[in-house]
Amino acid sequence: MSPSSEIDAQNIVEALCPNPNLRLIYMSIISDGIIEANRYNRKLWAVKMSDDAIRLTVAHYYVCVIDKNGIWLALDNAFQRDNDQDEIYLPTTNDLTRWGWEIDDPAKQKDAYPTYKDRSKHTDFSANGYYSIGENHLEAWKHIRKLFLSLIYKAIYYGQDMDRLSPTTHASGFLKYARNQFGIALPDPLYDVKE
């Protein structure tokens, strides 16, 4: 597998998500994450590609993963705190569950990673889990997307530093695939990756 190969990216994405309707949604979600991360810092994101997953890394964290189980997202954990002062509606955990997003549960999943810690390495600032696309996706995604994009902001400004090796594993082929197969105008990261 070559990180710069559009064909390899296509083969991996189609193997992980054979359903073309879901694939379109997954590509839209991961693309939203790429565009948001790029807005804040063109040097702090990368797409990693392997036979078993496509991973969007922002700073030190995987924030979106497409794998054989579906699409996994890291969300801003603001919905878990008491937010009476917020004028903007934040969904509750029950809302998110009803919409198809479930926090990782180490008791049920051996590789669960339910939270990320901020730069201090003491404070949780995310809630991580799988999002099952349902009939209510158009309504649900408006709320889940807000928490997803907010986590990307927090990862860049309050998160741990990006691994210095992440840029060397960036999969430019995935970006080519998204542009050419889905017409999504994705940016390239700023760092120079030798192909």
C-alpha positions in Angstrom: 0.0 0.0 0.0 1.4 3.4 -1.0 0.2 6.5 1.0 0.3 8.5 -2.2 -1.8 6.1 -4.3 -5.3 7.2 -5.1 -6.1 3.6 -6.3 -5.0 2.2 -2.9 -7.1 4.7 -1.1 -10.1 3.8 -3.2 -9.6 0.1 -2.6 -9.2 0.5 1.1 -12.2 2.8 1.5 -14.4 0.6 -0.6 -13.4 -2.5 1.3 -14.0 -0.8 4.7 -17.4 0.6 3.5 -18.9 -1.3 0.6 -22.2 0.5 0.9 -21.9 3.5 -1.5 -24.5 5.6 0.4 -22.7 5.2 3.7 -19.4 5.7 2.0 -20.5 9.1 0.7 -21.6 10.1 4.3 -18.3 8.9 5.8 -16.3 10.8 3.2 -18.3 13.9 3.9 -17.7 13.6 7.7 -14.0 13.0 7.5 -13.7 15.8 4.9 -15.5 18.2 7.3 -12.8 17.3 9.8 -9.9 17.9 7.4 -11.3 21.3 6.3 -11.8 22.4 9.9 -8.4 21.3 11.1 -6.8 23.0 8.1 -8.6 26.3 9.0 -6.8 26.4 12.3 -3.4 25.0 11.5 -2.2 23.5 8.2 0.7 21.7 10.0 -1.3 19.9 12.7 -3.3 17.3 10.8 -2.6 14.2 8.7 -4.6 11.4 7.2 -3.2 7.9 7.9 -4.2 5.0 5.7 -3.8 1.3 6.5 -5.6 -1.8 5.2 -7.9 -1.8 8.3 -8.6 1.9 8.7 -8.5 5.5 7.5 -7.6 7.9 10.4 -7.7 11.6 10.6 -5.1 12.8 13.1 -5.4 16.3 14.5 -2.5 17.3 16.8 -1.9 14.2 18.9 -5.3 12.6 18.4 -7.3 10.4 16.0 -10.5 12.4 15.7 -12.2 10.4 12.9 -11.6 6.8 12.0 -13.3 4.8 9.2 -12.9 1.1 9.8 -14.9 -2.2 9.3 -17.1 -1.3 12.3 -18.2 2.0 10.8 -17.2 5.6 11.6 -15.6 6.5 14.9 -15.6 10.1 16.1 -14.0 12.1 19.0 -16.5 14.8 20.2 -16.1 17.8 22.5 -17.3 16.6 25.9 -19.1 19.8 26.6 -22.4 17.9 26.4 -21.4 16.0 29.5 -20.9 19.1 31.7 -23.6 21.4 33.2 -24.0 24.1 30.6 -26.8 26.3 32.0 -24.9 29.4 30.9 -24.7 28.3 27.3 -27.3 29.9 25.0 -26.5 27.4 22.3 -28.2 24.1 22.6 -26.0 21.2 23.4 -27.4 17.7 23.0 -27.6 15.4 26.0 -26.0 11.9 26.1 -29.5 10.5 25.6 -30.0 12.7 22.5 -26.7 11.5 21.1 -27.6 7.9 21.8 -31.0 8.3 20.1 -29.2 9.8 17.1 -26.9 6.8 16.8 -23.7 8.0 18.6 -22.4 5.8 21.4 -19.5 6.5 23.6 -16.8 3.8 23.7 -17.2 1.4 26.5 -14.1 -0.5 27.7 -16.4 -3.1 29.4 -17.8 -4.0 26.0 -15.0 -3.2 23.5 -11.5 -4.4 24.1 -9.9 -1.5 22.2 -12.2 1.2 23.5 -10.8 4.6 24.0 -13.6 6.6 25.6 -11.8 9.9 26.2 -8.7 12.0 25.4 -6.8 14.2 27.8 -5.7 17.8 27.0 -2.2 19.2 27.1 -2.1 19.0 30.9 -2.6 15.2 30.6 -5.0 15.5 33.6 -8.2 16.8 32.1 -10.5 14.9 29.8 -11.7 17.0 26.9 -13.3 14.5 24.6 -15.9 11.8 24.4 -15.1 9.2 21.8 -17.3 6.6 20.1 -19.0 5.2 17.0 -21.7 6.9 15.0 -24.3 4.7 13.3 -25.8 6.5 10.4 -29.6 6.2 10.6 -32.6 7.6 8.9 -32.3 10.7 11.2 -28.7 11.5 10.0 -29.6 14.8 8.5 -31.1 16.1 11.8 -28.6 14.3 14.1 -25.5 15.3 12.2 -26.2 19.0 12.7 -25.7 18.5 16.4 -23.0 15.9 16.4 -21.0 17.9 13.8 -20.9 20.9 16.1 -19.3 18.7 18.8 -16.9 17.1 16.3 -15.7 20.4 14.9 -15.4 21.8 18.4 -13.2 18.9 19.5 -10.9 19.6 16.5 -10.5 23.2 17.7 -9.7 22.0 21.2 -7.2 19.4 19.9 -5.3 22.1 18.1 -5.3 24.8 20.7 -5.4 22.8 24.0 -4.2 19.4 23.0 -1.0 17.5 23.2 1.6 18.1 20.5 1.4 16.2 17.2 3.8 13.2 16.9 6.7 14.3 14.7 6.3 11.2 12.6 2.7 11.9 11.7 3.5 14.0 8.6 5.8 11.3 7.2 2.8 8.9 7.2 0.3 11.3 5.6 -1.7 9.7 2.9 -2.0 12.2 0.0 -3.6 9.4 -2.0 -6.7 9.7 0.2 -7.0 13.4 -0.6 -6.7 12.7 -4.3 -9.4 10.0 -4.0 -11.8 12.4 -2.1 -11.3 15.1 -4.7 -11.6 12.9 -7.8 -14.3 10.5 -6.8 -16.5 12.7 -4.6 -15.7 16.2 -5.8 -14.7 17.4 -2.4 -12.3 20.3 -2.4 -9.8 19.2 0.2 -6.7 21.2 1.1 -3.2 19.7 1.4 -1.4 20.1 4.7 1.4 22.6 4.8 4.3 20.3 5.6 6.3 18.8 2.7 6.0 15.0 2.6 8.3 13.2 0.3 6.5 10.7 -1.8 
